[in-house]
Amino acid sequence: MPKIEMHVHIEGTMSPELRWALAQRHKIPILNYRTGIACQSLLELKGLYQLLDDVEEGGVEGGMPRFFALYYGGFEVLRHEDDFYHLAIDYLQRAASMNVRYCEPFFDPQGHTRRGVSLAAMLAGFRRAQLEAAERFNVQSQWVMCFLRDMSPESALDHYLAALPYRDMIIGVGLDSLETDHPPLLFGEVFSRARVDGFRITCHCDVGDKDTLRKIDQVIHHLGGTGADRVDHGLNAVDESMLLEALKEKGLGLTICPWGYLCYSGEENVLDRVRRLHSAGVKIAIGSDDPAYMEDVWLSHSLYLLRVACGFTNNDFVKLQRNAIEVCWAPEDTKMAIMNELALFSTNLKTLERRRT
C-alpha cells in the first residue's frame, strides 16, 4: 500500500549502528546512563535501547525522562553536514522500503544550535538527502521545524527568523519536547508570525499529559490566531465530545503513534481510543514517532498492530491513507498521484479478496 508519514522525528530514527559509527568518527564517548561510564561496544549501546516494562511506573522503566535522555543523547554525534545527511538518508531509504511516497519529518534545530552546530549545516545535510531520496527512492519530502517547548519563546522566534531563507524545503512549524507546564499559547507570537508568512502549523499534545484537553483546545481553536492545521498526538481528544466535533468540523488531522504511547505514556486504553477516534470519523494518520527508541517499531509495524489488536480491516487501512493524503501538506499534484495509486491498490485488493472467497 502506498503510504504517507507525517509524524516522525528525524533525530528519533537514529539507529544504534549509525550513532556508534558517528561517535567513533568524531571520537565522542557515548555515556551509559545506567553506569555513568562510556559505552565500550556497539552491543552495550544497543542494550540501552532495549525497553524494560515497569508496572508501577506505567510504561517503560524511567518513562519520559529515560526517553529524553536517550533522544537528546543521540544529538551529540551530529556535528557536520555529512552527519545530518546520513541520518536523513537512512530514514528516507527505510521509508521507501515501506512504500512511503511522501513524508514530512520533524527536526529540532535548537537541540543542535545550542551545541554550536549551525542551522546551515543541518539543513544542507537534510537537503542533500531530500533531493537524493526523491531521485533514487521515489520518496518526496518536506520538513517541519519544531521548537523545543522547554526553551524560551524568544529562542523559538530567533530560530524561526533564521530559518526563513530555507522555506523552500520547510513546509511548516511545530512544537515538541517536554510539554508539562509549557502550553501552546506560550509560543503564540512565533506561530502567529508563521501563519502570516504562509507556513503550515501543528503542535504536539502529548498523551495523558497534565491539562492535555485544554492544550488540545488551544491548538484547535487559537494557535496561529485561528487554530492549527493539524494536531500531533492529541489522543485524549476522544474523551471530550466538543473537541471531537471541532476536529471534524475543521477537518483537522491527528497524527497518532500508538506504539509510542504503549511504550512510554502509561495511559490506559490506548488502542481503544485509537479505534474510537477512527470510528468517530476523525482524520487520524499513523506515524512512527521515534522508532529507534521505541523498540525499532516503524509505520508498517504500527499498522499491523492495529490489525491485530484493534481489528482494523483492509478498508480501514485504505481510509487511514486517504486521511493522510488529505491532511498532509504535499503539493496537489503529489497528492493526486498518491491518491490514484491508492485507488488502484484498493481495486486490486478487492479483486484478490473476491478470488479468495
HELIX and SHEET records of a PDB file:
HELIX    1   1 ILE A   10  THR A   13  5                                   4    
HELIX    2   2 PRO A   16  HIS A   26  1                                  11    
HELIX    3   3 LEU A   42  TYR A   49  1                                   8    
HELIX    4   4 GLY A   63  PHE A   75  1                                  13    
HELIX    5   5 GLU A   81  SER A   97  1                                  17    
HELIX    6   6 GLN A  110  THR A  113  1                                   4    
HELIX    7   7 LEU A  119  ARG A  136  1                                  18    
HELIX    8   8 PRO A  153  ALA A  163  1                                  11    
HELIX    9   9 LEU A  164  TYR A  166  5                                   3    
HELIX   10  10 PRO A  184  PHE A  187  5                                   4    
HELIX   11  11 GLY A  188  VAL A  196  1                                   9    
HELIX   12  12 THR A  212  HIS A  221  1                                  10    
HELIX   13  13 LEU A  235  ASP A  239  5                                   5    
HELIX   14  14 SER A  241  LYS A  250  1                                  10    
HELIX   15  15 PRO A  258  GLY A  260  1                                   3    
HELIX   16  16 TYR A  261  SER A  265  3                                   5    
HELIX   17  17 VAL A  270  SER A  279  1                                  10    
HELIX   18  18 PRO A  291  TYR A  293  5                                   3    
HELIX   19  19 LEU A  299  CYS A  310  1                                  12    
HELIX   20  20 ASN A  314  VAL A  327  1                                  14    
HELIX   21  21 GLU A  332  ARG A  356  1                                  25    
SHEET    1   A 3 LYS A   3  GLU A   5  0                                        
SHEET    2   A 3 VAL A 100  CYS A 103  1                                        
SHEET    3   A 3 GLN A 140  SER A 141  1                                        
SHEET    1   B 4 PHE A 106  PHE A 107  0                                        
SHEET    2   B 4 TRP A 143  LEU A 148  1                                        
SHEET    3   B 4 ILE A 170  ASP A 176  1                                        
SHEET    4   B 4 ARG A 200  ILE A 201  1                                        
SHEET    1   C 4 HIS A 204  CYS A 205  0                                        
SHEET    2   C 4 ARG A 230  HIS A 233  1                                        
SHEET    3   C 4 GLY A 253  ILE A 256  1                                        
SHEET    4   C 4 LYS A 283  ILE A 286  1                                        
END                                                                             
